[in-house]
Amino acid sequence: MTQSEIAIPIKHFFEVGSGANLKPIATIEEALALYHSGRSIWIDFSKVTRADLEAIAPSFGLHPLAIEDCFDEEQIPKIEDYATNTFLLFNTYKYEDTELQIGEVDIFVGDRFVVSIGFTNPTNTQCFERLEKAFALYSNNLEGKADVLLHIILDYVVDEKVAAIEALQDEMDRSEVGVLDEPSTFSHEMLMKLRRHLMNLRKSLFHEREILVKICRRDSPFISDKAIYHFRDIYDHLAKFYETTEMCRERISNLMEIYFSIQNNKMTMAANKTNQVMRRLTLITTIFMPLTLLAGIGGMSEYTMMTGVENWRMSYLVLFIVMIMVGVVNFWILKVFESKDL
């Protein structure tokens, strides 16, 4: 299978034959003809319309409810068993520009067919290179094995989640540096956004892990006992991703606690500084209040009348000495009260 052979941008049709390569098919009609003749096929839609699915639904027995789920963007990962096929819904992740984009891959698997929706990307042909390597591992077991093909597809989808999870972890590392080194300029909105992304990841991974549990306990009649062992490997990956997400959520919670603790400490320090300023102002005011009273009395004409006009120099000198003594005594009393925390 070469790049030129799979240049169809939206739809891909393959015969699941023996050997390490899939055999490209030109049209959907040819693919359905091979299926009805007893061969195994894989139909992949990068983008699909309701008319596309309704056209192949009679041949594969696709249930209307499953078709409806393919166009419902609010669906969670799930697995549903029907009479002629099993329907699976998985999520894809892409983290770019601090935003987590969650996509959807819908898969129908039957005895001799696999129909996938949203698995391939017209702008990304590297997935086929990886699929070729995976097919080479099953070169002796691929013929007629739709469940083996399903494992290869799911294994690729799950492995692609690593890039988004690692990108989130890198963003968390940068946020941690910002919280610890530059808390004054760091915005806690990034922590809230990361927390929301991790919650979405956790919800998706939880349901996908449950899907693999059902597959491994042989709930689907279209997945053979021999293929179960391969799906256990996918379950291990999902379990690891789920645990990683849980640890990241705990880490985010710790970072938020650290951030708000730092902010609270800063507010406390600012409040303490304000209290110290107010305390100094209160001290100054308390010292000068009696001095203001004495200055007011000394400034009145009655004071000169009481001391005599000819004694004004001595009287004002005595007034200044008394004011200084009162100020010193007030200051000493306040310091004693402060030292005893009264």
Secondary structure, 3 states (H helix, E strand, C coil): CCCHHHCCCCEEEEECCCCCCCEEECCHHHHHHHHHCCCCEEEEECCCCHHHHHHHHHHHCCCHHHHHHHCCCCCCCEEEECCCCEEEEEEEEEEECCEEEEEEEEEEECCCEEEEECCCECCECHHHHHHHHHHHHCCCCCCCCHHHHHHHHHHHHHHCHHHHHHHHHHHHHHHHHHHHHCCCCCCCHHHHHHHHHHHHHHHHHHHHHHHHHHHHCCCCCCCCHHHHHHHHHHHHHHHHHHHHHHHHHHHHHHHHHHHHHHHHHHHHHHHHHHHHHHHHHHHHHHHHHHHHHHHHHHCCHHHHHHHCHHHHHHHHHHHHHHHHHHHHHHHHHHHHHHHCCC
